[in-house]
Amino acid sequence: MEIIHISAECYPVAKVGGLADVVGALPKYQNKAGKKTAVVMPFYSNAFAAKNTYRLDHQNQVTLGNLTYDFEVLQLENDSFEYPLYQIKIPGLLDRENVYGYEDDTERYVAFQKAVLNWILQFENKPKIIHCHDYHTGLIPFMALQAHKYVSLKDIPSVLTIHNAQYQGQFSFDKLNYFPEYDLSYSGLIEWDQMINPLAAAVKSAWAVTTVSPSYLIELRSAANGLEWLLDNEKGKSTGILNGIDTDVWNPATDPMISKNFNKQNSLSGKRNNKMYLCDKFNLDPSKPLFAFIGRLVGEKGAELLPQIFENTLNNPEVNASILVLGSGDPAIEQALNDLKATHEGNYNAYIGYDEQLSHIIYAGADFLVMPSRVEPCGLNQMYSLRYGTIPIVRSIGGLKDTITDISEKDGFGICHENTDVNEASNAIFRASELFKDQPRFKRIRKQIMQIDHSWDSAATNYIELYQTLLNK
């Protein structure tokens, strides 16, 4: 393999957020561009693992302080994958159902990273590029550069992609003995604010740093959960590359998960059919504009404002809307969104949880997608909605700013607002309802957005060009 991607998530193996979608698609499109790529991730005891088969590629041991763990590298035997996928199985650490959320997550992911390097160490032909994704893999660039054991890997260029800088994986120097032996005078490379900080370590040690949109790269220099100075200081080796979407998976013409397939030519009937399905299932009026929210119910998404935003919308007779929510997260937000069902029956509904198929049908059937995000490094939901003819209503931040142009501008096709604010978001929904009343314009915009290309082809090429620059050094 020429390029090895290392990640905690990869769709459809294990998904918590957009990281999984990116890692599941980018290697495929790099392969299409003529590069040999592979993905390595942890082995989780989840539904995907239960229904797939693997072959043993490698066995070894990894140490954490005084503890030694056996590990296996398993290669997925699945013809539908368009790149080799390997999973690190560490009994007692990684082989659990969930990706994150355990008290020993530090131990789990340090062991995973060391196991990956131990595996690469025995390759006869080493990879040309090691591409790390988020803090869960952030110690790899440092260990490959500084650890005595991995000295044969130090000349392999490493790339860090920051998908979300809010999560950094900090832990105490009490656990420094988890590291392989290295010259302790270089400990400053892993330290930030008197803690071991894997994300900071990767920013300092990787040959190149990328973010998942150009605007997010700029925003991180003033809002990076404490790493602002570091990211500004390292801007010379940093690049913003906008994510793409897997247009094979997200294609309304072939998507097996939606109720009726459609393209831009027959979008009117296709969208209507999927909207009717949703309205029938959730007791909503299909004659009204259907506004939807899909995502995690957390502060980053502005989700705690959603109950009041939707209350304002549902109580505004000038809007006359239907609203549908799909998401999970903060229990208080879940409860508040569920409570709206009792007072707005027939105009509002919510599905608290995660349902991949339902998300596809909502993209296919909704008229508008609501995204009042506080933080949105790239955002994939707005790209999915464009592909399915659903007009995004977004706060202009990060990748949302890079991908959505307000209808007030020339060739604009979305509804934008500047701040994560109840009144601004409510007003944006009102503007969308006015657009819906202008059906000729609404239908024109729907066809326009379905033609926007956010495939991975361009992004994959940008990454390959970055790799080549590093190899030329």
N, C-alpha and C positions, 0 to 999 in steps of 0.2 A: 504493500500500500504506500502511496505517496503522502497522503494527508490523513491523519487520525484525529477525529473529533472526540473529545472527552466531556461527558455531561452527566448530570444526575437524572435528567429526563430525556425521553425521546418518544414521540408519538409513532405508533400506537402502543408502545410497550408500557410506558408509565407517563402520565401527564398530570401536572398540577396547574400549569399555566402556559403562556406563549413560548417559553423556553423549549418545551417538548415539540411544539409544531415546527420551530426553526430547525432544531437538530434532526428532526425527522425528515425534513425536506432539503435543506442546503446540501448535504452530501450527495443526494440523488441528482441534483441539478449540476453539481460539480462533476459527477461521473458522466453525465450527458455531455459535458463540455470537454471530455477526454481525460479527466484526472481520475486516478484510482484512490477512492476514499473509503474510510471505514469509521464506524462509531463504536466506542466502548463506554459502557455505563454499568451501574450496579445491577445485580440480579435481585429482584424483589419477588417475594412469594405472593404474587397477585394473580388475577384472572388470566392475564396474558401468558404468564409462565405456565399455568396449569394446562392450557390448551395448545401449547407449542412444544416442539422437541428440539433438543440441543445435542451437539457433539462436544466432547472434551478437547480443548485446544492446548491447555497448559495447566500444570499444578505447581504450587510453590507455597511458601510461607511468608507472612508479614508480621513484623513486631510492632507493638505499641508499648514502650517502656519495658516492663518485665514480662509482658504478656505476648504470647506467640499464637497466631491464628493461621490455620490452613486456609488456602483459597484455591479456587478453580476458575479458569477462564473458559467460559462456555460459548460456543458459536451457535447462533440461531440457525436452524434448518428450516427455512421458509422461503419458498421460491418467489413470493410476492414482494420481498424486499429487493431493492435495486442497488444495494451495497451490503458488504459484510457487516453484521452486527454482533458484537461480543459483549458478554455480561460477566462481571466479576462477582462470583459467589463466595461470600465469607460467612459461613455458618455462625450464628450467634450475634452477628453484627448487621449485615445487609439483608439477610433473607427474611424480611418482614413484609407485611402487606403494603404499608404506606411509605411514601418517599421521604417525607420529613415529619417532624413533630415529636421526636423521641429525645429523652434527656441526654442520651449519649450520641447525639448527632455529630458532635465534634469527633469522637472516636470513630464513628462509622465512616465519615468522609476522609479523615486523615488516612485511615487504613486502606480505603478504596484507592486514594491517590498513590500511596506507596505500592500497592499491589499492581496498579497500572504500570508504574515505572519499572518494577521488578519484571513484569511481563515483557515490556519493550526492550529491556536490557538484554534479553536472550535472543532477540531477532537477529537473524543473519543479515538481512537487509533492513536497516533502520528506516523509519519514516523520514520524509523530507521536511514535513511540517507537523508540529504538535499544536492543535487548536483547542484551547480550553474555554469552557463556557461557564461564566459566573463563579462565585466564590467557592463553590463545592469542589472546584478543580484548581483553585487559585494558588495552591502551594506547589503545584507541579513545575511551573517555570522557575521558581526559586530552587527547588530540590535538584532539578536537572542542571541548573547552573552552578550550584554551590556544594552539593553533597558529594563527598568523596566516592561513595558507592556508584554514583551515576555520572562519573566524569566522562564516560564515553558518549553521553547524550548532550553535553554542554554546547556543542556546535550545531545542534538541530534548532532552527528558529522556532520560537514559541509565540503564539498569538492568543491574547485574551479578548474575548467578546463580553462586554458588560451588557447584560439583558436588563438588570435592575440593580442599581447601586445602593438601594435602601437596605439590602441584605448583604452583610459582609462577613459573617461567620466568626466574629471575634471570640478569642478564648485566652485564658490566663497563661502567663509564662511558666506557671507551675507544671504545664504539660509540654514543656520544651523537650522533655525526654522522648516524646513521640517521634521527634525528627531523626532522620539518619544523621550520622556524624558529619559535621561541617565545621569550618573555621568560624568560631563564635564571634570574631570581629565583624562578621557580616550580618549579625543579628538585626541590625538596623533595617535591613531589607524586609523583614517580616513584622516589624513593630510599627504600630500607630496608636498614639494616645495611650502608651504604656501597656498595650495589649498585643498579642499576636493577632494580626488582622489578615486573613487569607486574600481578601480582595485587594487590599493595599499592597500586599506582597506581590501579587500578580501584576499590578500596575507598575511597580518598581522593576520587576525582574523580567517580564515578558519583552520580547523583541519589538512587538507592536501591540497596540491596544485599539480595539474598535468598539463603537457603540452602535445600537441598532437603528439609529436615525441621525442625520446631521444635526437637527435641532437639539436632540438629547445630549449630544456631545457638548454643545455650547452651554446648555442649561446646567450640566454637571459642574461646571466651573464656579457656579454660585449656589448650587443646591445638590449636594452629594452625600448627605448624612455624615458630614465631618471630613470628607475627603476632597473638599473643594480645592484647597491649596495644592494638594498632590496632583490632581487631575489637570489643573491649570499648568503646573510645573512640567508635566509630562505631555503637554499638548503637541510637542514636536513629533512624537511617535504615535499620535492618536488620529483616528479617522472615523467619521460617521458614515456607515453604510446602511441604507434603508433596507429592512427586511422585505422579503417577498412572501407570497403565499403559494402553496402547492396547488396549482391549477388543475392537476389531475384529481386530487381529492375534492377540492372546492370548485365544482363545475356544475351549475344547475342543469346543464343539458344531459349529464350522465350520472348525477348524484343518486345513488340507490336509496338514500335515507329520506328523501323528500317525497311528498304525496304525488306530485306530477312534475316531470322534467320539462324544462323550457329553455329557450335562448332569447336573444334580443328581438328576434322576429315574432315569436309567439309569447312574449313576456306577459302580455295582458291576461291571456287565459291561464298561463302557468302560475303567475302570481296569485290570481283570483282563486285557483284551485287550492293552493297551499294556505291562503288566508282563510278560505272556507273551512278547511280542515282544522286550523287553529281555533277559529271562532266557535265551531261546533264542539270541539273538545273542551274549551275553557269558557263556554257560555258568554261569548262576546258578540257584538253586532258587526257583521262584516261590511255594512254600509259606511261605518265610521272609519276615519284614519286609525290604523293600528300602530301604536308606539310600543317598542320593546326595549328591554334591558337584558343583556346577557353578560354574566361575569361574576367575579368574586365580590361579595358584599363586605367590602373593607374600605377604610378611609382613603387609600390611594385612588380608588375608583370614584370617590365622592359619594359612596353608597349611603352613608348616614343621612344625606340630604334627600335621597330619593322619595321617602314617604311624604315629605312636605311638598316636594316638586310635583309628585303625582296627585296629591290632595289638591294643590292649586289648580292643576290641569283639569281634574275631574269636576271641580266645582265651578269651572269657567264655562258658562253656556256658549261663549263664542268659539270654543275649541271643539266641544262635542266629540270626545275621543274615546277609543278603547286602548287599554294598557295591559301589557303582559310582561311578567318578570320571570327570568330563569337565572337562579344563582344561589349561592350559599356562602356563609362566612360568619360574621359577627352575629351571635344569637339575638342580641337586642334589635339589630336591623332586620333580621329574619322575622322576628315577632311583629315589628311595626309594619312590615310589608304584608304579612299575613293578616293583620288586623284590618287593613283596608278592604279586604274581601267582604266583610260584613256590612260595611256602609256603602259600598259601590258595586253591589252585585249586578252582573250584566254588563258592566263597563270596565271591570278590572279583575285580574286574576294573577296568581303567582304560583310558580312551581319552585319550592325550596329544595335544592339539591343540584346534582349534575346529571345531565342526560345528553349525550353526544348527538343522538338522532334528533331529539327535540330541538337542539340548537340549530341544526341544519334546516329544519322545517321553519323555524322562526326567521332565520335569515331569508328563506325563500318566500315566506308569507307576509311578513311585516311590511309596513309602508315606511317606517322610520326606525332608526336605532339610536338610542340615547346613551351618550358617553360623556358625563360631566367630570372627567378624571382630574385628580390633583396631580398625579404622576402618570405619564404614559410614554415610556421610553421609545416604543415604536407603535404599538397597537396593531393587532391583526384583525380584531373584530370589525373595524371600519372597512378594511380591505375585503373581508368576506362579504360584508353587507353590500359593498359596491358591486361585487361580482354577481350578486343575486338580485340586484335592482332595488335594494333597500337604502334609502337616503340617510346618511349619518347626520346626527345632531351632536356636535362635539365641542368641548372646550379646546381652544387653540393652544396646545401644549405638546412638546416632544414630537413624536411621529404623527400625531393628529394634525399638528400645524403643517407638517411636510406633505401630507396626503390629501387634505380636505380644503377646498376653496369655497368660500361663502357665495351664495347665490346672488349677493349684491355686487359681486365682482364679475368682470368679463369672463365668460365661459364657466362661471361658478356653478357648483352642483351640490353643495352641502349647506348645512346651517351651523354657524360657528358662534361661540361666545367667548369672552376673554377670561372670565374667572369662574372658579368652582363656587357658585353662589346660587341660592335658591331662586332669587328673582331673575337672574340672568338666564338660568336654565329654563325656568318657566316661560320666560319671554321667547326663548329660542323655540320651545315647543309650540307656542302660539304662532310664531312666524311659519313654522312647518305646517300647521293646520291651515293657514291662509294659502300656502302653496298648494296644499291638497285640494282646496276649493277651485283652484285654477287648473282643472284637469288637463287641458292641452299642454300647458307648460310642465306640469307634474310628469306626464307621460314622456315628454321629450327628454327631461332630465333623467328619468328612469332608464331610457334607452342609452343615453349618453354615458351614464356611469357604468353600465354593463360592458362598455367597450374600453374602459381604462385598464391598462395592462400593469398589474402588480405581481407578475410571475417572478419566480426566483432566477430566471435567466440572467437578468442584468446584475442582480446582487451577487450571484455565483461568479460571474465574470470579474466583478470588482474585487472579490476576495482572492481569486486566482491571480489577478494582477498584483495585489498586495503581497501574496506569497512569493511571487517571482522577484519583486523588489528586495525582499529579505534574502532570498537565495542568491541574488546577485551580489550581496554584500560579502 
